[in-house]
Amino acid sequence: MKIKSTPPDELSYDDAILELQTILTSLQDETLSIDHLTESIKRASELLESCNNRLRSTEEEVNK
């Protein structure tokens, strides 16, 4: 699995979630090589942080 190079903040929320699902599926199917495991986990962490920031921001906007 090739890790995408698009910065997480430049992806739409839906695209970030889709990429997270792809990474999760690869982890569950054990299709990732050890060489790509660290990269995938780091990318997933970046995507999760970006999604959480967007959710927090949306929540703050709604609660104004």
NUZA-838883 format. One record per residue: residue number from 0; residue in one letter; x, y, z of N, C-alpha, C, O, CB in turn. Coordinates in steps of 0.2 Angstrom, whole numbers, always signed. Glycine has a CB too. Layout:
BEGIN
[drenti NUM; 'A'; [X; Y; Z]; [X; Y; Z]; [X; Y; Z]; [X; Y; Z]; [X; Y; Z]],
...
# end
This chain:
BEGIN
[drenti 0; 'M'; [+4; -6; +0]; [+0; +0; +0]; [+4; +6; +0]; [+9; +7; +4]; [-5; +0; +6]],
[drenti 1; 'K'; [+3; +11; -5]; [+7; +17; -5]; [+4; +22; -1]; [-2; +23; -2]; [+8; +19; -13]],
[drenti 2; 'I'; [+8; +25; +3]; [+5; +31; +7]; [+4; +37; +3]; [+9; +39; -1]; [+10; +32; +13]],
[drenti 3; 'K'; [-1; +40; +4]; [-3; +46; +0]; [+1; +52; +3]; [+3; +52; +9]; [-10; +48; +0]],
[drenti 4; 'S'; [+3; +57; -2]; [+7; +62; +1]; [+3; +69; +2]; [+6; +74; +4]; [+13; +64; -4]],
[drenti 5; 'T'; [-3; +69; +0]; [-7; +75; +1]; [-8; +76; +9]; [-10; +72; +13]; [-14; +74; -2]],
[drenti 6; 'P'; [-6; +82; +11]; [-7; +84; +18]; [-14; +83; +20]; [-19; +85; +17]; [-4; +91; +19]],
[drenti 7; 'P'; [-15; +80; +26]; [-22; +79; +29]; [-26; +85; +29]; [-32; +84; +27]; [-21; +76; +36]],
[drenti 8; 'D'; [-24; +91; +30]; [-28; +97; +30]; [-30; +99; +23]; [-35; +103; +23]; [-24; +102; +34]],
[drenti 9; 'E'; [-27; +96; +18]; [-29; +98; +11]; [-34; +93; +9]; [-37; +94; +3]; [-23; +98; +7]],
[drenti 10; 'L'; [-36; +88; +12]; [-41; +83; +10]; [-47; +85; +13]; [-48; +88; +18]; [-39; +76; +13]],
[drenti 11; 'S'; [-53; +83; +10]; [-59; +84; +12]; [-60; +79; +18]; [-56; +74; +19]; [-65; +83; +7]],
[drenti 12; 'Y'; [-65; +81; +23]; [-66; +76; +28]; [-68; +69; +26]; [-65; +64; +28]; [-72; +79; +33]],
[drenti 13; 'D'; [-72; +69; +21]; [-74; +62; +18]; [-68; +58; +15]; [-67; +52; +16]; [-79; +63; +13]],
[drenti 14; 'D'; [-64; +62; +12]; [-58; +59; +9]; [-53; +56; +14]; [-50; +51; +14]; [-54; +63; +4]],
[drenti 15; 'A'; [-52; +60; +20]; [-48; +58; +25]; [-51; +52; +28]; [-47; +47; +30]; [-47; +64; +30]],
[drenti 16; 'I'; [-57; +51; +29]; [-61; +46; +32]; [-60; +40; +28]; [-58; +34; +30]; [-68; +47; +34]],
[drenti 17; 'L'; [-61; +41; +21]; [-60; +35; +17]; [-53; +32; +17]; [-52; +26; +17]; [-61; +37; +10]],
[drenti 18; 'E'; [-48; +37; +17]; [-41; +34; +18]; [-40; +31; +24]; [-36; +26; +24]; [-36; +40; +17]],
[drenti 19; 'L'; [-42; +33; +30]; [-42; +30; +36]; [-45; +23; +36]; [-42; +18; +38]; [-45; +34; +42]],
[drenti 20; 'Q'; [-51; +22; +32]; [-54; +16; +32]; [-49; +11; +28]; [-49; +5; +29]; [-61; +16; +28]],
[drenti 21; 'T'; [-46; +13; +23]; [-41; +9; +18]; [-36; +7; +23]; [-34; +1; +22]; [-39; +13; +12]],
[drenti 22; 'I'; [-33; +11; +27]; [-27; +9; +31]; [-29; +4; +36]; [-26; -1; +37]; [-24; +16; +35]],
[drenti 23; 'L'; [-35; +5; +39]; [-38; +0; +44]; [-39; -6; +41]; [-37; -12; +44]; [-44; +3; +47]],
[drenti 24; 'T'; [-42; -7; +35]; [-43; -13; +31]; [-36; -16; +30]; [-36; -22; +31]; [-47; -12; +25]],
[drenti 25; 'S'; [-31; -13; +28]; [-25; -16; +27]; [-22; -19; +33]; [-19; -24; +33]; [-20; -10; +24]],
[drenti 26; 'L'; [-23; -15; +39]; [-20; -18; +45]; [-24; -24; +47]; [-21; -29; +50]; [-21; -12; +51]],
[drenti 27; 'Q'; [-31; -24; +46]; [-35; -30; +48]; [-33; -36; +44]; [-33; -41; +46]; [-42; -28; +48]],
[drenti 28; 'D'; [-32; -34; +37]; [-31; -40; +33]; [-23; -42; +33]; [-21; -47; +30]; [-32; -38; +26]],
[drenti 29; 'E'; [-19; -39; +37]; [-12; -40; +38]; [-9; -40; +31]; [-4; -44; +29]; [-11; -47; +41]],
[drenti 30; 'T'; [-11; -35; +27]; [-8; -35; +20]; [-2; -30; +20]; [+1; -29; +15]; [-13; -33; +15]],
[drenti 31; 'L'; [-1; -26; +25]; [+5; -22; +26]; [+11; -25; +27]; [+11; -29; +32]; [+3; -16; +31]],
[drenti 32; 'S'; [+16; -23; +24]; [+23; -26; +26]; [+25; -22; +32]; [+23; -17; +33]; [+28; -26; +20]],
[drenti 33; 'I'; [+30; -25; +35]; [+33; -22; +41]; [+36; -15; +39]; [+36; -10; +43]; [+39; -26; +44]],
[drenti 34; 'D'; [+39; -15; +33]; [+42; -8; +30]; [+36; -3; +30]; [+38; +3; +31]; [+45; -10; +23]],
[drenti 35; 'H'; [+30; -4; +28]; [+25; +1; +27]; [+21; +2; +34]; [+17; +6; +34]; [+21; -1; +22]],
[drenti 36; 'L'; [+22; -3; +39]; [+17; -2; +45]; [+18; +4; +48]; [+13; +8; +50]; [+19; -8; +49]],
[drenti 37; 'T'; [+24; +6; +49]; [+26; +13; +53]; [+23; +19; +49]; [+20; +23; +52]; [+33; +13; +54]],
[drenti 38; 'E'; [+24; +19; +43]; [+22; +24; +39]; [+14; +25; +39]; [+11; +30; +39]; [+24; +23; +31]],
[drenti 39; 'S'; [+11; +19; +39]; [+3; +19; +39]; [+1; +21; +45]; [-4; +25; +45]; [+1; +12; +37]],
[drenti 40; 'I'; [+4; +19; +51]; [+1; +21; +57]; [+2; +29; +58]; [-2; +32; +61]; [+5; +17; +63]],
[drenti 41; 'K'; [+8; +31; +56]; [+9; +38; +56]; [+4; +42; +52]; [+2; +47; +55]; [+17; +40; +54]],
[drenti 42; 'R'; [+3; +40; +46]; [-2; +43; +42]; [-9; +43; +45]; [-12; +48; +45]; [-2; +40; +35]],
[drenti 43; 'A'; [-11; +37; +48]; [-17; +37; +51]; [-18; +42; +57]; [-23; +45; +58]; [-18; +30; +54]],
[drenti 44; 'S'; [-12; +42; +61]; [-12; +47; +66]; [-13; +54; +64]; [-17; +58; +67]; [-6; +47; +70]],
[drenti 45; 'E'; [-10; +56; +58]; [-11; +63; +56]; [-18; +64; +53]; [-21; +69; +54]; [-6; +64; +50]],
[drenti 46; 'L'; [-21; +59; +50]; [-28; +59; +47]; [-33; +60; +53]; [-37; +64; +53]; [-29; +53; +43]],
[drenti 47; 'L'; [-32; +56; +58]; [-36; +57; +64]; [-36; +63; +67]; [-41; +66; +69]; [-34; +51; +69]],
[drenti 48; 'E'; [-30; +66; +68]; [-29; +73; +71]; [-33; +78; +67]; [-36; +82; +69]; [-22; +74; +72]],
[drenti 49; 'S'; [-32; +78; +60]; [-35; +82; +56]; [-43; +82; +56]; [-46; +87; +57]; [-33; +81; +49]],
[drenti 50; 'C'; [-45; +76; +56]; [-53; +75; +57]; [-55; +77; +63]; [-60; +80; +64]; [-54; +67; +56]],
[drenti 51; 'N'; [-52; +76; +69]; [-54; +78; +75]; [-54; +86; +76]; [-58; +89; +79]; [-49; +75; +81]],
[drenti 52; 'N'; [-49; +89; +73]; [-49; +96; +73]; [-55; +99; +69]; [-58; +104; +71]; [-42; +99; +70]],
[drenti 53; 'R'; [-56; +96; +64]; [-62; +98; +60]; [-69; +97; +64]; [-73; +102; +63]; [-63; +95; +53]],
[drenti 54; 'L'; [-69; +92; +67]; [-75; +91; +71]; [-76; +96; +77]; [-81; +98; +78]; [-75; +83; +74]],
[drenti 55; 'R'; [-70; +97; +80]; [-70; +102; +85]; [-72; +109; +83]; [-76; +112; +86]; [-63; +102; +89]],
[drenti 56; 'S'; [-69; +111; +77]; [-71; +117; +74]; [-78; +118; +72]; [-81; +123; +73]; [-66; +118; +68]],
[drenti 57; 'T'; [-81; +112; +69]; [-88; +112; +67]; [-92; +113; +74]; [-97; +117; +74]; [-90; +106; +63]],
[drenti 58; 'E'; [-90; +109; +79]; [-94; +110; +85]; [-94; +117; +88]; [-99; +119; +90]; [-91; +105; +90]],
[drenti 59; 'E'; [-88; +120; +88]; [-88; +127; +90]; [-92; +132; +86]; [-96; +136; +89]; [-81; +129; +90]],
[drenti 60; 'E'; [-92; +131; +80]; [-97; +135; +75]; [-104; +134; +77]; [-108; +139; +77]; [-95; +133; +68]],
[drenti 61; 'V'; [-106; +128; +78]; [-113; +126; +79]; [-115; +129; +86]; [-121; +131; +87]; [-114; +118; +79]],
[drenti 62; 'N'; [-111; +129; +91]; [-112; +131; +98]; [-112; +139; +99]; [-113; +141; +104]; [-108; +128; +103]],
[drenti 63; 'K'; [-110; +142; +94]; [-109; +150; +94]; [-116; +153; +95]; [-117; +159; +96]; [-106; +153; +88]],
# end
